[in-house]
Amino acid sequence: MITRVPTAVAARVIGKAEDFIRWGLQQGRLPFGAAVQTGKNRWSYHISPKLLADYSGMPQGVIVQMVEEYGDQED
């Protein structure tokens, strides 16, 4: 079961740049995830598949499939 969405996939889902996703999460302006600063210039992100689906209007199953395909490309 997919529990998080990579920032690259979230960017594709809403049609914005990956930096837009990162900055929006860092500033608490995007309601589908969170960003935590783990070092001086390091951040960790959590994006919920369900909340991203609610925000974007895209079915959660489609987002999960995109995450799975993205993971296959990283191998």
GROMACS elastic network, one bead per residue, 0.5 to 0.9 nm:
[ bonds ]
;  ai    aj funct       b0    kb
    1    64     6  0.85385   500
    2     5     6  0.76075   500
    2    49     6  0.75356   500
    2    64     6  0.64353   500
    2    67     6  0.77763   500
    2    68     6  0.81716   500
    3    46     6  0.88011   500
    3    47     6  0.82527   500
    3    48     6  0.65736   500
    3    49     6  0.67947   500
    4    45     6  0.88873   500
    4    46     6  0.59642   500
    4    47     6  0.52184   500
    4    48     6  0.52484   500
    4    49     6  0.60956   500
    4    67     6  0.85827   500
    5     8     6  0.82524   500
    5     9     6  0.64913   500
    5    10     6  0.64935   500
    5    46     6  0.71165   500
    5    47     6  0.51438   500
    5    48     6  0.63338   500
    5    49     6  0.60394   500
    5    52     6  0.85528   500
    5    63     6  0.81381   500
    5    64     6  0.80135   500
    5    67     6  0.63261   500
    6     9     6  0.54083   500
    6    10     6  0.63958   500
    6    11     6  0.87302   500
    6    45     6  0.80709   500
    6    46     6  0.78987   500
    6    47     6  0.70844   500
    6    67     6  0.72372   500
    6    70     6  0.85400   500
    7    10     6  0.50178   500
    7    11     6  0.60914   500
    7    12     6  0.87133   500
    7    18     6  0.60129   500
    7    19     6  0.85639   500
    7    21     6  0.64524   500
    7    22     6  0.70774   500
    7    45     6  0.76689   500
    7    46     6  0.85605   500
    7    47     6  0.75319   500
    8    11     6  0.51718   500
    8    12     6  0.64965   500
    8    13     6  0.88420   500
    8    17     6  0.81447   500
    8    18     6  0.55743   500
    8    21     6  0.84544   500
    8    70     6  0.86830   500
    9    12     6  0.50946   500
    9    13     6  0.62234   500
    9    14     6  0.88755   500
    9    18     6  0.84414   500
    9    63     6  0.79956   500
    9    66     6  0.68688   500
    9    67     6  0.64917   500
    9    70     6  0.73758   500
   10    13     6  0.50201   500
   10    14     6  0.64038   500
   10    15     6  0.83140   500
   10    16     6  0.83860   500
   10    18     6  0.76986   500
   10    21     6  0.72470   500
   10    47     6  0.78230   500
   10    49     6  0.89365   500
   10    52     6  0.74307   500
   10    63     6  0.84298   500
   11    14     6  0.55273   500
   11    15     6  0.56869   500
   11    17     6  0.55534   500
   11    18     6  0.51292   500
   11    19     6  0.84426   500
   11    20     6  0.77322   500
   11    21     6  0.62918   500
   12    15     6  0.50295   500
   12    16     6  0.66153   500
   12    17     6  0.78192   500
   12    18     6  0.82122   500
   13    16     6  0.80251   500
   13    52     6  0.83211   500
   13    53     6  0.87484   500
   13    56     6  0.70695   500
   13    58     6  0.75909   500
   13    63     6  0.74882   500
   13    66     6  0.88640   500
   14    17     6  0.89325   500
   14    52     6  0.87244   500
   14    55     6  0.87011   500
   14    56     6  0.60943   500
   14    58     6  0.89490   500
   16    19     6  0.82734   500
   16    20     6  0.63397   500
   16    21     6  0.73709   500
   17    20     6  0.51953   500
   17    21     6  0.68110   500
   17    22     6  0.89971   500
   18    21     6  0.51735   500
   18    22     6  0.63879   500
   18    23     6  0.87320   500
   19    22     6  0.50096   500
   19    23     6  0.59931   500
   19    24     6  0.82777   500
   20    23     6  0.53040   500
   20    24     6  0.58787   500
   20    25     6  0.84586   500
   21    24     6  0.51878   500
   21    25     6  0.61128   500
   21    26     6  0.85209   500
   21    30     6  0.77463   500
   22    25     6  0.52872   500
   22    26     6  0.60870   500
   22    27     6  0.86585   500
   22    35     6  0.76726   500
   22    43     6  0.87468   500
   22    45     6  0.77427   500
   23    27     6  0.61351   500
   23    28     6  0.84976   500
   23    29     6  0.85014   500
   23    35     6  0.89181   500
   24    27     6  0.52518   500
   24    28     6  0.60920   500
   24    29     6  0.50659   500
   24    30     6  0.53948   500
   24    35     6  0.89630   500
   25    29     6  0.60853   500
   25    30     6  0.55313   500
   25    31     6  0.80099   500
   25    32     6  0.83161   500
   25    33     6  0.64557   500
   25    34     6  0.53822   500
   25    35     6  0.53860   500
   25    36     6  0.88961   500
   25    45     6  0.76713   500
   25    46     6  0.89043   500
   25    47     6  0.88767   500
   26    29     6  0.77962   500
   26    30     6  0.87760   500
   26    34     6  0.70632   500
   26    35     6  0.50851   500
   26    36     6  0.73003   500
   26    37     6  0.82550   500
   26    43     6  0.82326   500
   26    45     6  0.85656   500
   27    30     6  0.80205   500
   27    35     6  0.82485   500
   28    31     6  0.73272   500
   28    33     6  0.83864   500
   28    34     6  0.69559   500
   28    35     6  0.78349   500
   30    33     6  0.68048   500
   30    34     6  0.81298   500
   30    55     6  0.89684   500
   31    34     6  0.80713   500
   31    51     6  0.73114   500
   31    52     6  0.81084   500
   31    55     6  0.75970   500
   32    46     6  0.86135   500
   32    47     6  0.58701   500
   32    48     6  0.58841   500
   32    49     6  0.80062   500
   32    50     6  0.80232   500
   32    52     6  0.51093   500
   32    53     6  0.85447   500
   32    54     6  0.82785   500
   32    55     6  0.69776   500
   33    45     6  0.73096   500
   33    46     6  0.53585   500
   33    48     6  0.57912   500
   33    51     6  0.75204   500
   33    52     6  0.79394   500
   34    44     6  0.84055   500
   34    45     6  0.58348   500
   34    46     6  0.53688   500
   34    47     6  0.65814   500
   34    48     6  0.88786   500
   35    43     6  0.64312   500
   35    44     6  0.56328   500
   35    46     6  0.64996   500
   35    47     6  0.87583   500
   36    42     6  0.85955   500
   36    43     6  0.55251   500
   36    44     6  0.52636   500
   36    45     6  0.65129   500
   36    46     6  0.86367   500
   37    40     6  0.74345   500
   37    41     6  0.76087   500
   37    42     6  0.58710   500
   37    44     6  0.63683   500
   37    45     6  0.89126   500
   38    41     6  0.78596   500
   38    42     6  0.53823   500
   38    43     6  0.53283   500
   38    44     6  0.65823   500
   39    43     6  0.69794   500
   40    43     6  0.86205   500
   47    50     6  0.88686   500
   47    51     6  0.77642   500
   47    52     6  0.71578   500
   48    51     6  0.52706   500
   48    52     6  0.60164   500
   48    53     6  0.84760   500
   49    52     6  0.51722   500
   49    53     6  0.60887   500
   49    54     6  0.86529   500
   49    60     6  0.62579   500
   49    61     6  0.88629   500
   49    63     6  0.67462   500
   49    64     6  0.70382   500
   50    53     6  0.50580   500
   50    54     6  0.61962   500
   50    55     6  0.86313   500
   50    59     6  0.87059   500
   50    60     6  0.59756   500
   50    63     6  0.88877   500
   51    55     6  0.61042   500
   51    56     6  0.85328   500
   51    60     6  0.88094   500
   52    55     6  0.50494   500
   52    56     6  0.59392   500
   52    57     6  0.81061   500
   52    58     6  0.80742   500
   52    60     6  0.78743   500
   52    63     6  0.83152   500
   53    56     6  0.52430   500
   53    57     6  0.54766   500
   53    58     6  0.51073   500
   53    59     6  0.56933   500
   53    60     6  0.51230   500
   53    61     6  0.87841   500
   53    62     6  0.88411   500
   53    63     6  0.72035   500
   54    57     6  0.54721   500
   54    58     6  0.73571   500
   54    59     6  0.80933   500
   54    60     6  0.81473   500
   55    58     6  0.81290   500
   56    59     6  0.85199   500
   57    60     6  0.87259   500
   58    61     6  0.84628   500
   58    62     6  0.69396   500
   58    63     6  0.71886   500
   59    62     6  0.54375   500
   59    63     6  0.66881   500
   59    64     6  0.89187   500
   60    63     6  0.50632   500
   60    64     6  0.61720   500
   60    65     6  0.86233   500
   61    64     6  0.50591   500
   61    65     6  0.62037   500
   61    66     6  0.86659   500
   62    65     6  0.50693   500
   62    66     6  0.62460   500
   62    67     6  0.87183   500
   63    66     6  0.50143   500
   63    67     6  0.62536   500
   63    68     6  0.86703   500
   64    67     6  0.50756   500
   64    68     6  0.62261   500
   64    69     6  0.86633   500
   65    68     6  0.50617   500
   65    69     6  0.61756   500
   65    70     6  0.85186   500
   66    69     6  0.51114   500
   66    70     6  0.60443   500
   66    71     6  0.85756   500
   67    71     6  0.61365   500
   67    72     6  0.86528   500
   68    71     6  0.50925   500
   68    72     6  0.63022   500
   68    73     6  0.88764   500
   69    72     6  0.50619   500
   69    73     6  0.64929   500
   70    73     6  0.52427   500
   70    74     6  0.67123   500
   71    74     6  0.52813   500
   71    75     6  0.70625   500
   72    75     6  0.57653   500
